[in-house]
Amino acid sequence: MDTGTHIAMGFGLAGLAYLDPAVSAQPELAGAVLLGTIIGSQAPDLDTVLKFRGNATYIRNHRGRSHSIPAILIWAGLISGGIYAFFPGISYLHLLLWTLLAVVVHVSIDLFNSYGTQAIRPFSKRWISFNVINIFDPFIMGIHLIGFLFWAAGLHPGHVFSVVYAVMVTYIIQRMFAYRKLVQLVKEDLGEEGHYILLPTIRWTRWGVVAETDTASYVGELHGKTVIWHDTFYKKDENEVIEKAKMDTKVQAFLSFTRYPHVYTKKREFGHEVRWIDLRYRTKTHYAFIAIVHLDEQLNIIDSYTGWEYREHKIDSKVIVPELVLEKS
C-alpha cells in the first residue's frame, strides 16, 4: 500500500490497542504503543533507501527481505526495544505484541495489491500478490478517516477500530470473490486456455487484464463487465542477442521481479537494442516498467537501464546512444 495508508493504519492500530486493558489503563503504555504501531506500520518500507543505489538494486530487493518472516520479527524487536528504552516502566510484552501486529499488518496488506511481496522468505523467494486492491484504495483510507472522526468525537477508539477492521477484512474478502468471478468472465471473452490475471485500479469497476496462452500474451482492460483488448504479443524464440542482453545485471533484476515480460529486439546503427516490458504496467501510450540494453556488433553491452518511466518521450534518453556520443566528441 501507499505510505499514507500505512500511516493511517498505524494510528488505527493504536486506537484498536485500547481494547487491551493494560493499554487503556496506562497512558505511558498507550503512548509507547502509538509510537510502536506507527513506526512498525512503516518499517518494512525502509528498504526504499535502496533507490540511492540505483533502480536495479531497488527492484531486486524492495518488498523482499524487508517483508520476510525473519524481518517481521527483527523489526518488531528493534522498534519495541528502542521505544522501551524511553518508557522503562511499561509492560514490554504488550508493547512488543502491538508493534509486531503493526508490522504483520503492513506485510499482509501489501500481499493484496499487484506488486506483492516475498513474504514467505526464507522458505521461498516467490513473489506473492493477490491483485485485489490498488496501491491506494479509497475505501480503505476512507474508513480509517471516518474512524478518526469518531475517535475525535469521543467514542472508544478500540470499539471504533474493531468495526473499521472488521469492515476492511470483509471488503477484501468481497474483492477476492469478485476477482475470481471476473477472471472467469475475461477467460470466456477471450476463449482460450491460459493464465489470467486482473490488475486493480483506483476505480473499483476497472481492472487491467493480462492473459497468457501457449502462443501469445494479451493485454486489455475490464470496464464493469466489458472486456477491451488492446495489445497482442506473440511469443518468439530467444536468440543470441537476447541471451547476451540477459547477462546484464539490471536486466536480471528486472526479470527477477516481473512475471509477465515481453522482449523486443531492434537493429541499430551501433549494433542492437533489446527492450523488455512488463505487461502489467500499461499506460495510455506505452508500458512504463522497462529494461533496455544496447549492444555493439560484437554483442558487448554498451549501456542499460531498468526502471519505471511514465513519460514515453523520455525512454530513449535512459541509455547511451553511441553515435550521439561520437557526434558530441
Phi, psi and omega in degrees: 000169179285165184300318181301318180293320178298321177296315179302320180290330175298314176294320180297319178292328174296323175292317179300328183299342178291352170289339178281116182306325180294322180289313182293335183270346186229103182303324179297319178293320178299320178294319179294319179295322177302314177297317182297318182286324179292311180292318180297329180285347179251334192308314183301337181271008175295345177292357175300335179299343179295346175302331180292343178262008176108157182300320184298315178297318179297313182297320182291332190245338183298132183061024177260256182301325183293342179250014184276171180299312177299322182295322178304314181291322180293314178304311183299317181294315181295314183294309182295323178296317179295319179292320182300330179299335179260351179229062189295342183271000184269173177280114180294324182299315180294319178298315181299315185292320179288326175293317177301318179299319180298318179293317179298317180296319177303307183295321183294314183293330178294339180292340190268358174258181189280343178287313177076185178214169171260059191291342182258013169298145011269007183285331178202145176267010183295137174281131180246123176213129182267348170060037183246343176228149180287162176307318170246120181248114183300326182292314181296316177295320182298316181290332174291317179297321176297319178300319180295324178296317178294322177297314180295332180282354175109001178286156181295120185297328178296317179291319181300311187277346169293324175290316180303314184282333173294318178295318181297316179297317178299319179298315182294320178298317179299320179295325179292319177294318179297321180302312182299319180293320182289326175300318179296322178298315180295318180299318179293326180293315180286323176077024179229148175285145179167195180255126184239136171226151171249149182239116185293147174242180180291342177264127186299328185265005180240133181225147165280157183227133170230127178234130179243123175245184181295334187249339187203165171243138182239138180236135180200199180223155175240117177250106186066250176242018179255124180263130177240115180269132183253309189227146174236129181239110181280140183283140182230155175289145178283153179238184184295325180298314180295318180299320178293319180296328180291350177281348178291136184293329179290321176295319179299322176296317178301311184288337177288339182261311186282143174253359184224064180271154168223139186242140174242153168233146182217131177283130179237167182301325182273349183151256186219148169241131175240130183228128173254145172234152174262118187293348180283340191247059178276132170256188180293335186242337186196182177258124195277335181260116192223161167224129182233137176229133171253132178233149176276184184296334179271008179067029170274138181286125179270311182198163180205163179210142173222134177160188178261134175220110184268358175250108188302323184290349180267349188298313184296339180279357184281342180231152180291133171255107190306322183293330177288325177296319180295320180297320182289328181282000000 
